């Protein structure tokens, strides 16, 4: 089963809780704090494995969770870090953030890895909060929550040359003739339902990867037929080898076939439309070929055209040599622009507050990543922890901002699902 798109929810591991503990040794007066910190929660890591060719292994894993870090213990014993979750994917897998639509990472090389969801850090034990002024703190932190991300994994087959064209023009036959690939071939449309790859080796020992991509029909850029399934994989290739049944054995006009495919490519992506294109005029052994080829050259005199018979292995060597030469000339290309990656987007500006305060139904609602993380890591059963929480909020300017907005002592303030009474 060829699966090239999967949506998942990732839940990285929560950090282990810090420990509040004091030494109780017989000959150690004024024992002091000895609570250890919690261990780090597990990351969720994507790793490229060349032995994989599809995302089928992820099809039935809608949610992937990493383990929580171990809690800290007394005697300054730090909790053990949780193991990372490793998700193996084929080369050519792009991971998108479902909420923003931005590219998180594009994984193209065997062994390449990337942390997509980070585990939370362990909460600090009370030993970590000891100072000269306060040598015996009686509070500790809870572990930091792990990241929760909704993602889409999309496989775009990695190939140097992509064979494109209408159904039954001979793409699969060409692939099987020039490589060891053995695609299914039959006398009906859409025999090829997923990309097939083959390695082409020339007489001079140079090689390249050739992909037989699913056939297209009119409206493919809008999802008709195999639709964007074809176009998605074509965008990863460096050269488009446009295979045309120049003999018109299917009863179609070669020029019209070509124009339909070009229209769909242009509608789908400007970047795809600008790729290097070579015309492969197939079925040179069939009646009507020469007449149609003459018409085609008359309409498109500037196109590079190679006449072949994939079935009879005629004209293949000049075509393959030219493709390899062109690959050497054009070099590698970037599939995505920098602005499509989330790492290039600046979410916070220098003068922007790290929180928002709104009034909803008479309640002051505080929102912000830093505030919510601080809240989740505070152990509210310990008085000193509550005092520290209030001090942190004051240091962030929240008290001043509430007062500026007109809040009065006794007003209710909400963080996440919890409501507190505000006091100056």
N, C-alpha and C positions, 0 to 999 in steps of 0.2 A: 504494500500500500504506500503510495507516494503522498505524503502530507507536507505541504510547504507553508502552512500558516497555522499558528496556535496562539490562543489567548490564555493568559495565566494570571493568578494572583500570587504574589510572593510575600511571605511573612518572615522577615529575618528574626533571629532569636533575641529575646529580651536579655539584658545584662543581669547577672546575679545580684542579689541584694547584699548591701554591706551589713556588717554585724556590729551591734552595740554590746561591748563586753569589757569587763575589768578584771585585772589580774587578782587572783586570790591565793597567793603563795605564802606559806607560813612565815618565812624569814625575809619577806619583802614588804616592808611597811609602805603605806601610801601607794599600793600596787600600780594604779594608773590604768589608762585604757589599753586594750589589746584586741579590739575588734578588727578583723581583716576585711578587705574589700572583696566584692563579688567578681566573678569571672566574666569575660566578654561573651555576649551572645553570638551565635553562629551567623556568618555571612552566607549569602546565596550567590554562588559563583558560576558563571557560564564558561565552559571550556570547549575549545574546538577539537574534535576527534575526526581525523581523516577517514576512519573506517565507516562513518555514518554518511548517508546520502539523503536522508529524509528526517522530518521532525515527528515521525510516527510514534517514537518512544514517549513523547510529551503529550500526545493527543488526549490521553485519559488522566493526565495530572493537572487538574484545573487549579489546584492550590498546592503550593510548595512551601513547607514550613521548616525553619531551622530551630534547633534546640536552644533552650534558655541556658545562660551561664550558671555555674554553680554558685551558691551563696557563700559569702565569707563566713569564717568561724572565729572563735576565740583563739588566743595565743597567736594573734596576727597571721592566721592561716588564710591565705587568699584562695578564693574559689577557683575552680578549674574552668578554663575557657571552653566553650562549647565547640564541637566540630563544625566545620563549614559544610554546607550542602553543595555538592558539585553537580552541575547539570551539563551533560555533554551534548553538543550540537554539531551539525556538519559545517564545514567551511562555507562561507557565503551567507551566514545567518545574521540578519539585522534585527536588533531589539529596539522596539519603540516604547515610549511611555504613552499609555492609553489616554491619560488625562490631558497631556499637552500635544501629543502627536509628534514630538521631537525624537530624534534618534539618540538613544542612550549609547549604543556602541554598534559598530559594524565589524563582525568577526570573520576574518578571511584567511588566517594562517593556522596550520596545524599546531596545536599546543598553546595557542593564544588564549588568554583568560581575562575575565573582567568581573569585578564585584558589582552586581546589579542592585542588590539590596544589602545594606550594611547592618550587622548586628549591633545592638546597643552596648555601651560600655558598662562595666560593672559599677554598682553603687559603692561609694567609699565607706569604709568602716570608720568607727569613731576615732581610731588612732590617727587617721589622716587629718582630722580636724583639730588635733591638739596644738595649742599655741602657748607661748610664754604667759600670755594674759589668762588663758583658759586651758590649763593643762589636762583637765579631765572632762572633755565634752561627753554628754550623755545622749548623743543622737548619731544616727548614721543615715546614709542615703539608700533609697530603693534603686534597683537597676534601671538603666535607661531603656525605654522601649525600642525594639528593633524597627527598621523601616518596613513599611507596608507599601507595595507598589503593584499597580495593575499594568501589565505589559502585553505587548504583542510581539511574537517571534515570527519573522518572515524570512523564508529561505529563498534566496535568489542565486540560482545555480552559477557557479564560477566556471566560465569558459572563455577561451580567447576569441573564438569565432562562433556566432550563432546562426544556424540555418533557419531562415524565415521564409514564409510563403503560404499560399493557399493549401487546403487539404489535397493530398494525393498528387503533389507535383514531383515527388521523388526524394524528399529530404531524408527519410529513413533509409532508402536504398543507397543514397550517396554516403551516408554515415557508415553503413555496413560495408561499403565497397572500399573505404579508405582507412578503416580502423578495425579493431577486434570487437567493436560493439556489435551486439546482436539484437537490434530493436525488432519489435513485432511489426511485420509488414503484411498488409492484406489489401484486397481490391475494393476498399470502401473508405469513406471519409472518417477522419478522427481515429485512425488506428492508433496513433500516438496520443496518449492522454496525459503524459508527463514527459519532462525532458529526458533525453538519453544522451549520455556523454561517451566520447571515444577519444583516444589519444592517437594522433596522426604522427607517424614517423617518416621523415623524408629520406632520400638516398644519402644526403649529406649528414644524416643523424640528427638534424634539428627536429624538434617536436612542437606540437601545440595541441590544445584541447578543443575539440569540436563538439558543439551541442546541437542536437536535433530538437527543435522547440515545437510545441504543439501547433497544429495548423490554425489558421485564422479565417474568419468570415467577416463580412461587412457588419459594423457595429461593435466590433470587439472591444474598442476603447470604452464602450459604455456597458460592457459586461455580457454582450451577446455571445452565444457559443461558449468557447473556452475563455473568451474575453480577456480580462486583465491577467489571467493565469499565464498566458503566453507573453504578454507585454512586460510583466514583472521580471521574468527570467531574461528577456532580451536586453533589459537595461544593464545587466551585469556584464555582458559580453563587450569586447573591444571592437570587433568588426561584425557587421551584419552581412551575411552572404545570402542575398535574396534569390531563392530558387524559383524559377518560372518554368512551367510546362509550355515551352515555346512552340511545340507542335499542336497545342490545343486539343489534346486527346480527350479531355473531359468536356469538350464542347464549349469551353469558355475562351474569351479573347485574352491573349497574353498581356496586352497593354492595359486592358481594364483590370485584370488581376493585379498587376503591379500597382496601379493607381489606387485601388481599394486598400491594399496593404499600406502604402505610403500615407494615405489619409488617416488610417487608424494609428499609425506610429506618430504622426505629427499631432494628432488630437490627444494622445496619451502623454507625451513628454517632449519638450523642446530638446532636452539633452539626448534623448534617444534618437530624435530626428536628425541630429547633427553628427551622429556616429558615422564612421567610414563605412561606405556601402559598396559592395561588389555584386554585379548581376551574374547569376549562374543560369545560363540558358540550357535547360535539360531536355533530353529526349531528341537529340540531334539525329538519331537513327530512324525517326518516325516521319511519315509523310506530312508535308505542310510546314516543317520546321524552317526551311530556308526562306520561304515567303514571309512567315511571321517574324523571323529574325530581321529581315530587311526592313519591314514596317517599324519594328521596335527601334532599330538604330536610326531610322529616319526621324522618329519622334523624340528620341533621347540620344543625340549624337555624342554627348560628352560622357556618357556612362561607360564604366569599365565592364566589358561583357566577355565571359568565357563560355564557350560552347562545349557541352559534354554529353555523354550518355552514361549515366550512373549505372544503368543495367548492364551495359557492355564494357564498362571500365575504359571508355574512350575520353581523351582530353583531360584526365584527372591530374596528371603530373604538373602541367603548366599552372593549373588553378591552385593546387596546394602550395607549390613553390612561391607563387605570387602572394598568397595569403600570409605565408611565413615572413616573406620580405617586408610586407606592409606592417606586420606586427612588430618587426624589429625597428621600423621607422617611427611608429607612433608612440611606442613606450607605454607605460602604465598611466591610468587615468583615475581620478577620484569619482566615486559614484555619488557622493553626497557633498554638498557645499557646507562650509563651516557654520553658516547660520542655521543649518538644519540639525545641528547637534545641540543637545541641551547644555553641554559643558561650556558653550560659548555664550549662552544667554545669561545676562546679569539679572538676578532676581531681586537683589537688594541694592539700593543706592545709598550713598554716604549719609544723606540727611534724612533718610526714611526711618521712621520709628519701627522697631521690631515687633510692634503689636498694634491692634486697633481696639478702640473702645466705642461701643454703640449702646443706645438705650432701647430696649425692646420690652414692651408691656411693663414699664416701670422698673425694669431690672437692668443694671449696668453689665453689659456682656464684654468680657475681655477675650480677645483672640490673638494668637501669635505662636509661632513654633517654639520660641524660647520659653515663653510663659507656660505653655502646655507641657513642655518637657520637664521644666522645673517642678510643676505641679505633680506630675506622675512619679517623680523621683523623691518626693517628700514623704517622710513617714509621719503622718499627722497624729499618730498615737504618742509621739514624743514631744514634750513641750518645747524643748530647745530647737527641734526641727521646725516646729511651727513658727517660732520666733525668727529663725533664719529665713524661712520662706517669706515672711512679712518684710524683713530687712532687704531681701533681694528685690522684691517688687518695688519697694521705696527707692532703691538704688537705680532701678530702671526708669524712674520718673513717673510711675503709675499713680502714686498718691497725688502728686502735683497735677497730673493731667485730669484725674477725677475731680479734684477740687476746681480746676479751671472750667470744667464742663458743667459744674453746678451740683456735684454730688454732695450729700450731707451725711453726717454720722448717723448710722442706723439704716442707710440705704442698702439694698441687696446687690451684691456683686456676684456674677456667674463666671466660672471657668469650666469649660467642658460641661459636664452634667451636674456640677456641684455649685451650690449657692451659699455665699457667706454674707455676714453682716460687716459693712465697712466701718472701720473706726479710724479716727485721725491718730 
